[in-house]
Structures are given as C-alpha cells and as structure tokens.
Amino acid sequence: MNYEDFLTNEVFPLVKGKSVLELGALNFRITDCIKNAGASHVETVDPFGKTTFRGTANDYYNTTVDKFDVVTCMGLLYHLHSPFHLLELIINKSEPDTLIVETGPTVLIGGNGIGEELFSTVGNAWPDKGIKHPLKIHLAAGKDDFVRAIETTPMKLDKYWDYKDVLGNHTEFTFRLERDENRMPGKNAKMWLGVFNREE
C-alpha cells in the first residue's frame, strides 16, 4: 500500500478547511498530503529544512503560540527524550480540536534509561536552542500508555489504525518516490496512528 494514499484517503479528509500545525515536518512528504487534502492553513516545525518555524517543537512552544484546529505529531515521538511533555504542550498550548499521533509500538530509542543525549544523531532528539548538554531520558512507553495519558485530558481516541492491519502481508509502506533523498523510512507494520478529538 502507498503511504501517501493511505494518509490522503483514510486520515487527512478531516483537515479540509482547517488550520494545521505539523510538528516534525522533515522532508515535507506529509505536509504535501495535508495541503492536498484541502487544509486552509499549514504551519510546519522542524530543526531542518525550509519550515515555517525552524527549531524543535519545544523551541516553538517557547515562542508565541497560535491555536490550531489540527496538530499532527507523526513519526516524531520516538525521537524525543520527553514525548509526554510534547503532548502536554500540544494539548495545552495549541488547544487543537484534533490531534493526530503516529509512532512505534514502544517509544524507546538508544536504550532505556538516563544518559548523555548525542547531538544530531538519527534517532535522538535534536537539542533545544541554548541547550549545550542535553540529557537522554528514555523510557519504554507503548500504545496503551500514550492513549491512557492523552485521554486524561479532554482529547479522546476517535480513530485508530494498527499498521500491521493496514499493510496485511507487507512489512512497510511504499512511497511514490523511491530515491533515497525523497524516501521516508520507518513507516512499517510495527507502527500505529491515532486520531484524538477534543471533548469538552
């Protein structure tokens, strides 16, 4: 199955006519799907590339923050040493009506525990601005942990896809462009995606 088609047909119809904040835009493959689905306004945050805001999500939330109808946090949580903190910032500062979360079966990068966080290493959090000595604080947290944590807020799980069910006999999604610089690795059968809606 094609990843972009899955997002366009199954997930992103809900962004039509809405303002969207995409955290962790990286190579803008998901951004393109959001725009093609008819979002009224899209802002992007990432330490790399020509994003609306260049920096980490924490850097973004340390500036003036706008409210958005939808916030996407896809393929990002397993790169962070504080994934629950980011979810807390999203829910409390952006106050979205809808939160889209995509991550792996457990958030555990570089081993469980506390230690030195390496700079600019794939799979590790890029340090926030002004942080010279970032700390690695990794814990193993699974889907149920994230759903339970998010649902302590007004955000409640509305839709859910376990990628192993979506992919069937395949182990990972295919992509429209297969050149290395355009490929978005890591979207595989071990991942899941949840759509949470605000209920209050």
N, C-alpha and C positions, 0 to 999 in steps of 0.2 A: 504494500500500500504506500502511496505517496504521502509524505508528511504534510506538505502544503495543502493537498486536497483534504486531508483529514481535518486540519485546522479550519480551512475555509468552509467546509460543508458541515462539520459537526460542532465546532467550538465557537467560531467567530461570528456567526449570524447575530449573536447577541450584542455586538459592538456597533451595529448600524445606527448612525445618527448620534453616537455617544462620544464623549471625550475619553481618551485612553492614555494612561501612563504606562509605558513599558520599561520595566527595570531589567537591566542586563541585555540590552539590545544586540550587542556584539556585532554580527555581520548583517543585521537588518533583514534577515530572511523572514522572521516572524513579523517584523514591522510591516513588510510588504503585504503579508496576509491580512493584517489588521486594516491597513489602508484600503486594500482591495475589497474588504468586507463592508466598506462604507462608513468607517468611523468619521465623526465630524472634525475631530482634532486628535493628533497623536503627538505625545512628547516622549523622548527616549533618554535613558540614563545609562551610561556605561563609562568605565575608565578609558576605553579605547574608541577610535573612530570619530566620525563627524556626527555626534549625537546632539540633541537639544541641550543636554547637560553632561559635560564630561567630568566624570568622577564616580565614586562609589555611591550606592544607594544611601549610605549613612551621610556622605558629604551632601547629597541632595537634600536630605531631610534636616540638615543643619542650616539650610538657606530658607528663604521664604517659600512656603509650600502651597500649591493650589490644590483644590479638591477636584477629583476626577470621578466620572461615572463608573469607569472600569480601571482596575490596575492589574497588570499581568506580571507574574513573577515565575518565569518559565525557564527551567534549566539553570537556575541561579542558586537555590538554597544550599545545594550540596557543595558549593564553592565557598560558603561563608563559615566563619567561626562563630557567628551569632545569628543563626537563621530565625530563631524565635523572636529576637529583638527586632529584626527587619519586619517580620509580620506584624509585630506590635506597632511599629512606626507607620506602616501602610494603613492599618485599620484605624488608628487614632489620628493621623495627620492628613492623609489623603481622603479619608472617610468615603471610600468607594461604595456604590450600591452593589457592585460585583467585584469579586477577587478571583482571579484565575491563577492557580498554583500548579506547576508541573515540576516533579522531582523524582528521585530514585526511590527504591524500596526502603532504604535507610540512608540518612544523611550521615556519612562517615567518610571523610577524606583524610588520607595521610595518617591513619591510625587513631585509635581512641585515646583521649587524654589531653594533657596540657603540655605545651612546649613552645619552642620558637616557631613563629609563622614566617615562612620564607617569602621574600618579595618576588612578585612577577613569576610565580611558578604555576603551571597549569594544575588546576585542582585545588589551589589555595586562594584565599581571599586576597585581592589586591588591597593594600593598606589604605586607610582613610588619609585624607590630607592632614599633614602635621604629625602623623604617627611614625616615629623613627624606629621604634621597636615593637612591632605588632606581636601579639600573643596568639598562639594556637590554642583554641578551646573547643575541641571536637567531642561530640557525643554521638552515640548511635541512637537516632530517632527515626521511627518508621511512620508509615502512612497513618496508622491509628493514632499515634502521638500527635501528629500535625492536625488531623481532623479534630481530635479532642481539644487541643489547645485553641485552635481557631474558633471552635464552637463555644468556648467560654465567653466569647464576645457576641455582638449581635449578628455576626456572619455565620450562616448555616449552610451546610453542604446541600447543593441543589442537584448537580450532575457530577458523574464520576466515570472515568474511563481507566481501566487497568490495561496498559498497552499490550500485555500478553493476550488479552481477549480481542483487542482490536487487530493485532497482527496475525492471529491464527498460527499457522505453521512457520511464520517468518520470525527472525530474531531481532530485526531492526527495520526502521522505516527506510524507504528510498527517498531520494531528493531529485528535484528537476535538473539541477546542475551537479555533475559529479567531479568537477575539477577541485583539487584539494583546497584552494582558497575560498571556494564557494560552498563546500560541504559543511553541514552542521552535524558533527559526530555526536554520539552519545544518546540519541533518541532510540531506545531499544525496548525490548519486551519486559525489562525489569522496572520500567518507569510507570508513573501514573499521573493523571491530570484530574484536578477537581475544580469545579465552579461553585463558589460560595456567594450567596446573596444576603444582603443586609435585611434583617427582620426586626424592625422596631417602630 
